[in-house]
Every structure is written in structure tokens, then in C-alpha cells.
Amino acid sequence: MVKHVSSVGRNGVHDFLLVRATAILMALYTVYLVCFFAFSGDITYQLWLDFWSGTFTKVFTMIALVSVLIHGWIGLWQVLTDYVKSTPLRGLLQLAVIAVLFGYFFSGLFVLWGA
């Protein structure tokens, strides 16, 4: 079996399942937010604060954020490996994408948990 160096131990089935699982989690998070807005009536500052202070909302938001980042990484990795043929340029672009995704993760972590 031929093993690509750029795959880093991943395969197409693994990526397929990750993309589908993260899409389901993001859809559930969207339904959660839509239900909050639809059924909470008049949204006051106290209601908004209570909603975002809840542990379930914080954990679900972090799961959704990680899902978005995984989903985005797999999509961008596939685009870069398909369309950028220069290996050094592709590696540099992948490094930039990883840096941005880590920035998004830590920004979300600090904003959400106030760390």
C-alpha cells in the first residue's frame, strides 16, 4: 500500500467521518441557539448573562468551536493538497492555517471561560 507523507496517518474514511460528525455537532449547536432565541421571549441582559454563564452552554460552545476548527482544517487541507502543487508553499500555507486555527481556539477559550 502506498502511503503519502502529507497524510500524517489520516485516510479518506477518517476525514469523511470527522467532517460528518462535526457537521452534525454544528447543526445541533445551531438548533440550540435558535431555540434559545425563539423561546426565550424578550432577551434582557440578565437572561443573556445567565444563558452564557451556564456550564452546559459553555461546554457545548467549546465543542461547537472545536468542531468548526476540525471541519475547517480538513476542508482547507484538502483544498491546499489539491490545488497548491508547490510543496514548500503548501507547507507554509498549512502552517499559516494552523496558526490561525490555534488563534481562534484560544480566543474562544479566553472569551468563553474568562481565563
BATOR-71567 format. One record per residue: residue number from 1; residue in one letter; y, z negated, x negated of N, C-alpha, C, CB in turn. Coordinates in pm, 1 decimal, always signed. Glycine has a CB too. Layout:
! BATOR-71567
+-----+------+----------+----------+----------+----------+----------+----------+----------+----------+----------+----------+----------+----------+
:  nr : rest :     n_yy :     n_zz :     n_xx :    ca_yy :    ca_zz :    ca_xx :     c_yy :     c_zz :     c_xx :    cb_yy :    cb_zz :    cb_xx :
+-----+------+----------+----------+----------+----------+----------+----------+----------+----------+----------+----------+----------+----------+
: NUM :    A :        Y :        Z :        X :        Y :        Z :        X :        Y :        Z :        X :        Y :        Z :        X :
...
+-----+------+----------+----------+----------+----------+----------+----------+----------+----------+----------+----------+----------+----------+
***
This chain:
! BATOR-71567
+-----+------+----------+----------+----------+----------+----------+----------+----------+----------+----------+----------+----------+----------+
:  nr : rest :     n_yy :     n_zz :     n_xx :    ca_yy :    ca_zz :    ca_xx :     c_yy :     c_zz :     c_xx :    cb_yy :    cb_zz :    cb_xx :
+-----+------+----------+----------+----------+----------+----------+----------+----------+----------+----------+----------+----------+----------+
:   1 :    M :   -116.7 :     +0.0 :    -83.8 :     +0.0 :     +0.0 :     +0.0 :   +124.1 :     +0.0 :    -89.1 :     -0.8 :   -121.1 :    +95.7 :
:   2 :    V :   +220.7 :    +81.3 :    -52.5 :   +345.1 :    +90.9 :   -127.2 :   +439.1 :    -18.6 :    -78.9 :   +410.0 :   +231.5 :   -111.3 :
:   3 :    K :   +495.7 :    -91.2 :   -174.6 :   +588.1 :   -199.2 :   -139.4 :   +724.8 :   -165.4 :   -195.6 :   +538.3 :   -337.1 :   -193.4 :
:   4 :    H :   +824.4 :   -159.0 :   -107.4 :   +960.5 :   -131.4 :   -150.9 :  +1021.0 :   -256.7 :   -211.2 :  +1046.7 :    -80.5 :    -33.9 :
:   5 :    V :  +1094.9 :   -238.6 :   -317.5 :  +1161.4 :   -350.6 :   -382.3 :  +1271.2 :   -405.1 :   -292.9 :  +1218.7 :   -308.7 :   -518.2 :
:   6 :    S :  +1337.7 :   -318.6 :   -219.2 :  +1452.0 :   -361.6 :   -137.7 :  +1411.9 :   -435.3 :    -10.9 :  +1535.5 :   -242.7 :   -100.9 :
:   7 :    S :  +1283.9 :   -438.6 :    +23.5 :  +1244.2 :   -503.0 :   +148.4 :  +1236.1 :   -654.8 :   +137.2 :  +1111.3 :   -449.1 :   +193.3 :
:   8 :    V :  +1223.7 :   -707.8 :    +18.0 :  +1219.0 :   -851.3 :     -9.2 :  +1117.7 :   -921.5 :    +81.2 :  +1357.7 :   -913.3 :     +9.2 :
:   9 :    G :   +998.7 :   -867.4 :    +89.7 :   +892.0 :   -931.4 :   +164.0 :   +896.3 :   -911.0 :   +313.9 :   +893.8 :  -1073.9 :   +136.3 :
:  10 :    R :   +995.5 :   -840.7 :   +365.3 :  +1003.8 :   -816.3 :   +508.7 :   +932.5 :   -686.8 :   +542.1 :  +1150.6 :   -811.2 :   +555.7 :
:  11 :    N :   +902.2 :   -671.8 :   +669.1 :   +848.4 :   -544.3 :   +715.8 :   +910.9 :   -511.2 :   +850.4 :   +693.3 :   -549.0 :   +726.4 :
:  12 :    G :   +880.7 :   -393.2 :   +899.3 :   +943.1 :   -345.2 :  +1021.8 :   +909.2 :   -428.7 :  +1143.7 :   +903.2 :   -204.3 :  +1046.3 :
:  13 :    V :   +785.6 :   -478.0 :  +1151.9 :   +746.2 :   -559.0 :  +1266.7 :   +822.1 :   -691.7 :  +1265.6 :   +593.5 :   -583.8 :  +1266.2 :
:  14 :    H :   +834.7 :   -750.4 :  +1148.7 :   +908.5 :   -875.7 :  +1135.1 :  +1054.1 :   -856.6 :  +1178.0 :   +901.5 :   -927.2 :   +989.6 :
:  15 :    D :  +1117.9 :   -751.0 :  +1130.6 :  +1256.1 :   -722.0 :  +1169.4 :  +1267.2 :   -695.8 :  +1319.1 :  +1309.3 :   -601.6 :  +1091.2 :
:  16 :    F :  +1173.3 :   -620.1 :  +1373.4 :  +1172.9 :   -589.3 :  +1516.8 :  +1167.2 :   -717.8 :  +1598.8 :  +1053.8 :   -497.6 :  +1552.6 :
:  17 :    L :  +1076.9 :   -808.4 :  +1562.0 :  +1062.5 :   -933.2 :  +1636.7 :  +1185.7 :  -1022.6 :  +1621.8 :   +937.9 :  -1008.1 :  +1590.1 :
:  18 :    L :  +1242.9 :  -1027.4 :  +1501.5 :  +1363.7 :  -1106.7 :  +1481.5 :  +1480.6 :  -1054.0 :  +1563.6 :  +1400.9 :  -1108.9 :  +1334.6 :
:  19 :    V :  +1497.2 :   -922.6 :  +1565.3 :  +1607.2 :   -863.6 :  +1642.3 :  +1588.8 :   -890.9 :  +1791.0 :  +1616.1 :   -711.7 :  +1616.7 :
:  20 :    R :  +1466.8 :   -878.3 :  +1840.1 :  +1443.2 :   -902.8 :  +1983.1 :  +1460.7 :  -1050.3 :  +2017.4 :  +1302.3 :   -856.4 :  +2023.0 :
:  21 :    A :  +1411.1 :  -1139.7 :  +1933.1 :  +1424.4 :  -1282.9 :  +1959.5 :  +1571.0 :  -1325.8 :  +1956.4 :  +1343.5 :  -1363.8 :  +1857.3 :
:  22 :    T :  +1646.4 :  -1276.0 :  +1858.3 :  +1787.5 :  -1312.6 :  +1851.3 :  +1864.8 :  -1254.2 :  +1968.5 :  +1848.4 :  -1265.5 :  +1719.6 :
:  23 :    A :  +1827.7 :  -1135.3 :  +2013.3 :  +1894.6 :  -1075.8 :  +2129.3 :  +1870.1 :  -1159.9 :  +2255.1 :  +1845.3 :   -931.0 :  +2151.5 :
:  24 :    I :  +1749.6 :  -1211.9 :  +2269.6 :  +1718.2 :  -1297.1 :  +2385.1 :  +1799.7 :  -1425.8 :  +2378.6 :  +1566.3 :  -1329.6 :  +2390.2 :
:  25 :    L :  +1807.5 :  -1486.6 :  +2260.2 :  +1885.5 :  -1609.5 :  +2245.6 :  +2033.4 :  -1585.5 :  +2274.5 :  +1868.5 :  -1666.5 :  +2104.8 :
:  26 :    M :  +2086.6 :  -1472.7 :  +2227.1 :  +2227.0 :  -1442.6 :  +2253.8 :  +2250.7 :  -1417.7 :  +2402.5 :  +2271.8 :  -1321.0 :  +2172.3 :
:  27 :    A :  +2155.8 :  -1353.7 :  +2469.6 :  +2168.5 :  -1330.5 :  +2613.4 :  +2164.7 :  -1462.8 :  +2689.7 :  +2056.6 :  -1236.8 :  +2663.1 :
:  28 :    L :  +2076.7 :  -1553.7 :  +2650.9 :  +2070.4 :  -1684.6 :  +2715.9 :  +2199.2 :  -1763.8 :  +2694.4 :  +1950.8 :  -1764.2 :  +2663.2 :
:  29 :    Y :  +2256.4 :  -1754.7 :  +2574.9 :  +2382.6 :  -1823.8 :  +2547.1 :  +2495.7 :  -1765.3 :  +2632.3 :  +2417.9 :  -1813.8 :  +2396.7 :
:  30 :    T :  +2495.5 :  -1633.5 :  +2647.9 :  +2596.7 :  -1570.0 :  +2732.1 :  +2583.9 :  -1615.9 :  +2876.5 :  +2585.2 :  -1417.9 :  +2724.3 :
:  31 :    V :  +2461.9 :  -1623.6 :  +2926.7 :  +2438.6 :  -1672.6 :  +3063.2 :  +2485.9 :  -1817.0 :  +3075.4 :  +2288.6 :  -1661.6 :  +3101.1 :
:  32 :    Y :  +2459.8 :  -1897.7 :  +2974.0 :  +2504.0 :  -2038.3 :  +2973.3 :  +2655.9 :  -2048.1 :  +2984.6 :  +2456.3 :  -2109.3 :  +2844.9 :
:  33 :    L :  +2727.2 :  -1968.2 :  +2905.8 :  +2873.8 :  -1970.3 :  +2911.2 :  +2926.6 :  -1916.6 :  +3043.9 :  +2931.7 :  -1888.8 :  +2796.1 :
:  34 :    V :  +2868.3 :  -1808.9 :  +3093.0 :  +2911.7 :  -1751.6 :  +3220.5 :  +2890.3 :  -1852.1 :  +3333.2 :  +2835.6 :  -1620.4 :  +3250.3 :
:  35 :    C :  +2777.4 :  -1922.8 :  +3331.2 :  +2752.2 :  -2024.4 :  +3434.1 :  +2853.7 :  -2137.7 :  +3425.6 :  +2610.0 :  -2080.4 :  +3420.3 :
:  36 :    F :  +2890.4 :  -2176.8 :  +3304.7 :  +2992.5 :  -2281.2 :  +3291.2 :  +3123.9 :  -2235.9 :  +3353.5 :  +3013.9 :  -2317.5 :  +3143.0 :
:  37 :    F :  +3166.8 :  -2114.8 :  +3320.5 :  +3293.0 :  -2065.6 :  +3375.1 :  +3285.2 :  -2042.0 :  +3525.6 :  +3333.5 :  -1937.3 :  +3305.2 :
:  38 :    A :  +3171.9 :  -1995.4 :  +3574.6 :  +3159.5 :  -1962.1 :  +3716.1 :  +3149.2 :  -2085.7 :  +3805.4 :  +3038.7 :  -1874.4 :  +3737.2 :
:  39 :    F :  +3082.8 :  -2190.8 :  +3756.4 :  +3053.8 :  -2304.9 :  +3843.7 :  +3135.8 :  -2429.9 :  +3813.9 :  +2909.6 :  -2338.7 :  +3833.7 :
:  40 :    S :  +3224.1 :  -2426.0 :  +3717.2 :  +3299.1 :  -2547.5 :  +3686.3 :  +3430.7 :  -2556.6 :  +3763.1 :  +3326.7 :  -2554.4 :  +3538.0 :
:  41 :    G :  +3466.3 :  -2453.2 :  +3833.8 :  +3589.5 :  -2457.9 :  +3913.6 :  +3712.3 :  -2450.2 :  +3825.8 :  +3594.2 :  -2584.9 :  +3997.5 :
:  42 :    D :  +3806.6 :  -2539.2 :  +3852.3 :  +3930.5 :  -2542.3 :  +3776.0 :  +3903.7 :  -2606.1 :  +3639.9 :  +4041.3 :  -2619.9 :  +3852.9 :
:  43 :    I :  +3923.3 :  -2530.5 :  +3533.9 :  +3892.1 :  -2579.4 :  +3400.0 :  +4014.5 :  -2651.5 :  +3343.9 :  +3848.3 :  -2462.5 :  +3306.2 :
:  44 :    T :  +3997.7 :  -2780.5 :  +3323.7 :  +4103.7 :  -2862.7 :  +3266.2 :  +4071.7 :  -2887.2 :  +3119.0 :  +4118.8 :  -2997.9 :  +3343.7 :
:  45 :    Y :  +4168.4 :  -2943.0 :  +3050.2 :  +4147.3 :  -2974.7 :  +2909.2 :  +4033.0 :  -3074.7 :  +2892.4 :  +4276.2 :  -3030.3 :  +2847.1 :
:  46 :    Q :  +4027.0 :  -3174.4 :  +2980.5 :  +3922.0 :  -3276.2 :  +2970.2 :  +3783.5 :  -3215.9 :  +2994.3 :  +3947.9 :  -3389.7 :  +3070.3 :
:  47 :    L :  +3772.8 :  -3125.4 :  +3091.3 :  +3645.6 :  -3059.0 :  +3117.8 :  +3604.5 :  -2973.6 :  +2998.4 :  +3654.9 :  -2972.6 :  +3244.8 :
:  48 :    W :  +3699.3 :  -2900.8 :  +2942.9 :  +3674.4 :  -2817.0 :  +2825.3 :  +3629.9 :  -2903.0 :  +2707.1 :  +3801.1 :  -2736.3 :  +2788.1 :
:  49 :    L :  +3697.9 :  -3015.5 :  +2686.5 :  +3663.6 :  -3106.6 :  +2577.7 :  +3525.0 :  -3165.7 :  +2597.8 :  +3767.2 :  -3218.1 :  +2566.8 :
:  50 :    D :  +3494.4 :  -3206.9 :  +2719.8 :  +3362.3 :  -3262.6 :  +2749.2 :  +3251.7 :  -3158.2 :  +2729.1 :  +3358.4 :  -3316.1 :  +2893.1 :
:  51 :    F :  +3279.2 :  -3035.6 :  +2768.8 :  +3179.3 :  -2928.6 :  +2753.0 :  +3147.2 :  -2907.0 :  +2605.6 :  +3229.9 :  -2796.8 :  +2816.2 :
:  52 :    W :  +3249.5 :  -2894.3 :  +2522.8 :  +3226.7 :  -2865.6 :  +2380.8 :  +3186.8 :  -2988.9 :  +2301.3 :  +3350.6 :  -2805.2 :  +2320.0 :
:  53 :    S :  +3203.6 :  -3107.8 :  +2357.7 :  +3162.0 :  -3230.4 :  +2289.5 :  +3014.2 :  -3260.4 :  +2310.2 :  +3245.0 :  -3347.5 :  +2337.9 :
:  54 :    G :  +2953.9 :  -3197.0 :  +2408.0 :  +2812.9 :  -3222.1 :  +2436.0 :  +2721.9 :  -3171.8 :  +2324.8 :  +2774.0 :  -3157.3 :  +2566.6 :
:  55 :    T :  +2621.2 :  -3250.8 :  +2292.8 :  +2528.2 :  -3214.9 :  +2185.0 :  +2452.2 :  -3086.5 :  +2217.7 :  +2429.0 :  -3329.4 :  +2159.7 :
:  56 :    F :  +2411.9 :  -3072.1 :  +2344.3 :  +2338.4 :  -2951.6 :  +2381.5 :  +2421.8 :  -2826.2 :  +2357.5 :  +2295.6 :  -2958.8 :  +2527.9 :
:  57 :    T :  +2549.2 :  -2831.0 :  +2395.4 :  +2637.0 :  -2715.1 :  +2375.9 :  +2655.5 :  -2686.4 :  +2227.9 :  +2773.5 :  -2738.5 :  +2442.6 :
:  58 :    K :  +2673.8 :  -2790.1 :  +2148.3 :  +2691.7 :  -2769.8 :  +2004.7 :  +2567.4 :  -2709.3 :  +1940.3 :  +2726.0 :  -2901.8 :  +1936.8 :
:  59 :    V :  +2451.3 :  -2763.0 :  +1973.0 :  +2326.8 :  -2712.1 :  +1915.1 :  +2301.2 :  -2569.3 :  +1962.3 :  +2207.5 :  -2803.3 :  +1952.7 :
:  60 :    F :  +2321.4 :  -2544.5 :  +2091.0 :  +2299.7 :  -2410.2 :  +2145.3 :  +2397.5 :  -2310.3 :  +2083.3 :  +2314.5 :  -2411.1 :  +2298.9 :
:  61 :    T :  +2520.3 :  -2353.3 :  +2060.5 :  +2619.3 :  -2266.6 :  +1997.1 :  +2579.0 :  -2234.3 :  +1853.3 :  +2757.9 :  -2332.7 :  +1999.8 :
:  62 :    M :  +2529.3 :  -2333.2 :  +1780.3 :  +2484.2 :  -2307.4 :  +1642.4 :  +2363.9 :  -2213.2 :  +1641.0 :  +2448.3 :  -2439.9 :  +1571.6 :
:  63 :    I :  +2272.4 :  -2231.5 :  +1735.2 :  +2157.2 :  -2140.8 :  +1744.4 :  +2205.2 :  -1999.8 :  +1775.6 :  +2057.0 :  -2189.1 :  +1852.8 :
:  64 :    A :  +2301.0 :  -1987.8 :  +1866.3 :  +2355.2 :  -1855.9 :  +1900.4 :  +2427.6 :  -1794.5 :  +1781.1 :  +2450.7 :  -1866.4 :  +2020.5 :
:  65 :    L :  +2503.3 :  -1874.6 :  +1707.1 :  +2573.0 :  -1823.4 :  +1589.2 :  +2474.4 :  -1774.4 :  +1484.1 :  +2663.7 :  -1931.2 :  +1529.7 :
:  66 :    V :  +2371.2 :  -1851.5 :  +1457.4 :  +2269.4 :  -1808.6 :  +1359.8 :  +2199.2 :  -1682.6 :  +1409.8 :  +2165.3 :  -1921.9 :  +1334.6 :
:  67 :    S :  +2176.0 :  -1674.4 :  +1539.4 :  +2114.0 :  -1554.0 :  +1596.2 :  +2201.7 :  -1431.4 :  +1575.5 :  +2086.6 :  -1573.5 :  +1745.5 :
:  68 :    V :  +2331.5 :  -1447.4 :  +1597.7 :  +2424.3 :  -1336.0 :  +1575.4 :  +2422.2 :  -1292.8 :  +1428.9 :  +2567.7 :  -1375.5 :  +1617.3 :
:  69 :    L :  +2419.7 :  -1390.1 :  +1339.0 :  +2420.5 :  -1358.1 :  +1196.4 :  +2291.3 :  -1289.7 :  +1152.6 :  +2442.1 :  -1484.5 :  +1114.6 :
:  70 :    I :  +2177.7 :  -1336.6 :  +1200.8 :  +2049.6 :  -1271.4 :  +1168.1 :  +2047.2 :  -1130.7 :  +1225.2 :  +1929.6 :  -1353.6 :  +1222.8 :
:  71 :    H :  +2087.3 :  -1118.1 :  +1349.8 :  +2090.3 :   -988.0 :  +1417.4 :  +2180.8 :   -891.0 :  +1341.7 :  +2138.7 :  -1003.6 :  +1563.7 :
:  72 :    G :  +2298.0 :   -939.4 :  +1304.5 :  +2392.5 :   -855.9 :  +1230.3 :  +2341.6 :   -819.1 :  +1091.9 :  +2525.2 :   -926.6 :  +1217.9 :
:  73 :    W :  +2278.9 :   -914.1 :  +1022.8 :  +2227.4 :   -885.7 :   +888.5 :  +2119.8 :   -777.4 :   +893.0 :  +2170.9 :  -1013.6 :   +824.5 :
:  74 :    I :  +2026.6 :   -788.5 :   +986.1 :  +1919.7 :   -689.0 :   +993.9 :  +1977.5 :   -552.1 :  +1026.9 :  +1814.9 :   -729.6 :  +1099.4 :
:  75 :    G :  +2070.6 :   -546.7 :  +1120.6 :  +2132.1 :   -418.4 :  +1156.2 :  +2208.9 :   -356.9 :  +1041.1 :  +2224.2 :   -436.0 :  +1274.1 :
:  76 :    L :  +2289.9 :   -437.1 :   +973.7 :  +2367.1 :   -384.5 :   +861.3 :  +2277.6 :   -348.8 :   +743.0 :  +2472.3 :   -485.9 :   +818.0 :
:  77 :    W :  +2173.5 :   -427.8 :   +719.9 :  +2079.3 :   -395.2 :   +612.6 :  +2014.0 :   -259.7 :   +637.5 :  +1971.5 :   -504.5 :   +600.1 :
:  78 :    Q :  +1974.5 :   -235.6 :   +761.7 :  +1911.3 :   -107.7 :   +794.1 :  +2009.3 :     +8.1 :   +779.2 :  +1855.4 :   -110.8 :   +936.1 :
:  79 :    V :  +2131.3 :    -11.2 :   +822.6 :  +2232.1 :    +94.6 :   +808.3 :  +2259.2 :   +122.3 :   +661.1 :  +2363.1 :    +55.4 :   +880.1 :
:  80 :    L :  +2275.0 :    +17.8 :   +581.8 :  +2303.1 :    +37.2 :   +439.6 :  +2186.6 :   +102.5 :   +366.9 :  +2336.1 :    -95.5 :   +374.3 :
:  81 :    T :  +2063.6 :    +63.7 :   +397.8 :  +1949.7 :   +125.9 :   +329.5 :  +1927.5 :   +269.4 :   +375.7 :  +1823.1 :    +44.2 :   +353.0 :
:  82 :    D :  +1969.2 :   +300.6 :   +497.9 :  +1952.4 :   +438.1 :   +546.7 :  +2060.2 :   +532.8 :   +494.4 :  +1953.2 :   +439.4 :   +698.3 :
:  83 :    Y :  +2183.2 :   +485.4 :   +485.3 :  +2294.1 :   +576.6 :   +460.8 :  +2361.3 :   +564.4 :   +324.6 :  +2394.8 :   +556.6 :   +564.1 :
:  84 :    V :  +2341.1 :   +454.6 :   +254.2 :  +2402.0 :   +440.4 :   +121.6 :  +2291.3 :   +461.4 :    +19.1 :  +2471.7 :   +299.2 :   +103.4 :
:  85 :    K :  +2293.5 :   +574.6 :    -46.4 :  +2185.1 :   +610.9 :   -138.5 :  +2204.8 :   +554.0 :   -278.0 :  +2172.9 :   +761.1 :   -147.2 :
:  86 :    S :  +2327.0 :   +526.2 :   -317.2 :  +2353.6 :   +470.4 :   -448.6 :  +2311.1 :   +323.1 :   -450.0 :  +2504.0 :   +485.6 :   -485.9 :
:  87 :    T :  +2212.2 :   +291.4 :   -533.1 :  +2158.8 :   +155.3 :   -536.6 :  +2263.1 :    +51.7 :   -577.2 :  +2041.9 :   +148.6 :   -631.5 :
:  88 :    P :  +2343.4 :    +75.4 :   -681.8 :  +2445.0 :    -26.0 :   -714.9 :  +2548.0 :    -46.9 :   -603.8 :  +2516.6 :    +13.3 :   -842.2 :
:  89 :    L :  +2591.8 :    +60.2 :   -540.0 :  +2687.7 :    +48.7 :   -430.8 :  +2625.7 :    -24.5 :   -312.4 :  +2737.1 :   +187.3 :   -387.6 :
:  90 :    R :  +2500.7 :     +9.6 :   -280.5 :  +2432.0 :    -56.2 :   -169.5 :  +2415.8 :   -205.8 :   -198.6 :  +2294.0 :     +9.4 :   -144.4 :
:  91 :    G :  +2380.5 :   -240.6 :   -321.3 :  +2367.6 :   -381.7 :   -358.2 :  +2499.5 :   -455.7 :   -347.5 :  +2313.7 :   -394.2 :   -498.9 :
:  92 :    L :  +2607.4 :   -390.7 :   -389.3 :  +2740.1 :   -451.3 :   -380.4 :  +2780.9 :   -471.4 :   -234.4 :  +2844.0 :   -363.9 :   -453.1 :
:  93 :    L :  +2755.3 :   -371.4 :   -151.5 :  +2788.1 :   -383.0 :     -9.1 :  +2703.2 :   -490.4 :    +58.7 :  +2768.1 :   -247.9 :    +61.5 :
:  94 :    Q :  +2575.9 :   -498.8 :    +22.2 :  +2490.4 :   -602.6 :    +79.1 :  +2538.0 :   -741.4 :    +36.5 :  +2344.4 :   -581.1 :    +36.4 :
:  95 :    L :  +2580.5 :   -754.2 :    -87.1 :  +2634.6 :   -881.2 :   -134.6 :  +2761.1 :   -918.4 :    -57.5 :  +2664.2 :   -874.0 :   -285.3 :
:  96 :    A :  +2846.4 :   -819.0 :    -31.2 :  +2968.4 :   -844.7 :    +46.3 :  +2933.8 :   -887.3 :   +188.9 :  +3058.5 :   -719.2 :    +48.7 :
:  97 :    V :  +2836.0 :   -822.3 :   +249.7 :  +2794.3 :   -858.2 :   +385.4 :  +2739.4 :  -1000.4 :   +387.0 :  +2688.2 :   -758.7 :   +438.5 :
:  98 :    I :  +2658.0 :  -1035.4 :   +288.4 :  +2602.6 :  -1170.6 :   +280.4 :  +2714.9 :  -1273.6 :   +266.3 :  +2504.0 :  -1182.0 :   +161.9 :
:  99 :    A :  +2813.4 :  -1244.5 :   +182.6 :  +2926.0 :  -1337.0 :   +163.5 :  +3001.9 :  -1356.8 :   +294.5 :  +3021.6 :  -1284.3 :    +53.9 :
: 100 :    V :  +3026.0 :  -1249.2 :   +367.3 :  +3097.4 :  -1259.2 :   +495.3 :  +3014.4 :  -1338.6 :   +596.9 :  +3129.7 :  -1117.8 :   +550.8 :
: 101 :    L :  +2883.6 :  -1313.5 :   +601.9 :  +2798.4 :  -1385.4 :   +696.3 :  +2792.9 :  -1534.3 :   +664.1 :  +2657.5 :  -1326.7 :   +695.7 :
: 102 :    F :  +2786.3 :  -1570.2 :   +536.6 :  +2790.8 :  -1711.4 :   +499.5 :  +2925.5 :  -1772.6 :   +537.6 :  +2765.2 :  -1728.4 :   +348.6 :
: 103 :    G :  +3032.3 :  -1697.5 :   +518.3 :  +3164.1 :  -1745.3 :   +559.7 :  +3170.0 :  -1771.7 :   +708.4 :  +3270.9 :  -1645.3 :   +521.4 :
: 104 :    Y :  +3113.7 :  -1680.9 :   +788.8 :  +3109.2 :  -1700.5 :   +933.4 :  +3027.2 :  -1824.2 :   +969.3 :  +3050.9 :  -1576.6 :  +1002.3 :
: 105 :    F :  +2914.3 :  -1841.6 :   +901.0 :  +2827.9 :  -1956.4 :   +931.0 :  +2900.9 :  -2087.5 :   +903.9 :  +2698.3 :  -1949.9 :   +847.9 :
: 106 :    F :  +2960.0 :  -2099.8 :   +785.7 :  +3025.7 :  -2225.3 :   +751.3 :  +3153.2 :  -2247.2 :   +832.7 :  +3058.0 :  -2228.1 :   +603.0 :
: 107 :    S :  +3222.4 :  -2141.2 :   +868.1 :  +3338.3 :  -2155.4 :   +956.4 :  +3295.1 :  -2209.0 :  +1092.4 :  +3411.2 :  -2020.4 :   +972.8 :
: 108 :    G :  +3189.9 :  -2152.0 :  +1147.4 :  +3138.2 :  -2200.0 :  +1275.2 :  +3088.4 :  -2342.7 :  +1266.8 :  +3027.0 :  -2110.6 :  +1323.2 :
: 109 :    L :  +3022.4 :  -2375.2 :  +1157.3 :  +2971.7 :  -2511.0 :  +1138.1 :  +3084.7 :  -2612.3 :  +1133.9 :  +2889.9 :  -2519.5 :  +1010.2 :
: 110 :    F :  +3188.4 :  -2583.4 :  +1055.9 :  +3300.4 :  -2676.3 :  +1041.1 :  +3381.7 :  -2687.3 :  +1170.2 :  +3390.9 :  -2631.9 :   +926.1 :
: 111 :    V :  +3402.0 :  -2575.9 :  +1238.4 :  +3479.2 :  -2579.4 :  +1362.9 :  +3401.8 :  -2654.3 :  +1470.7 :  +3512.6 :  -2436.3 :  +1410.5 :
: 112 :    L :  +3273.8 :  -2627.2 :  +1481.7 :  +3194.4 :  -2683.9 :  +1588.8 :  +3165.8 :  -2832.3 :  +1568.3 :  +3065.5 :  -2608.6 :  +1601.6 :
: 113 :    W :  +3128.7 :  -2870.3 :  +1448.7 :  +3089.4 :  -3009.4 :  +1422.6 :  +3202.6 :  -3090.9 :  +1362.0 :  +2969.1 :  -3013.3 :  +1330.1 :
: 114 :    G :  +3313.3 :  -3026.8 :  +1327.6 :  +3426.4 :  -3100.8 :  +1271.8 :  +3396.2 :  -3164.6 :  +1138.4 :  +3470.3 :  -3206.1 :  +1367.4 :
: 115 :    A :  +3309.0 :  -3101.5 :  +1062.0 :  +3268.6 :  -3159.7 :   +933.4 :  +3372.4 :  -3135.8 :   +827.4 :  +3135.6 :  -3103.0 :   +888.0 :
+-----+------+----------+----------+----------+----------+----------+----------+----------+----------+----------+----------+----------+----------+
***
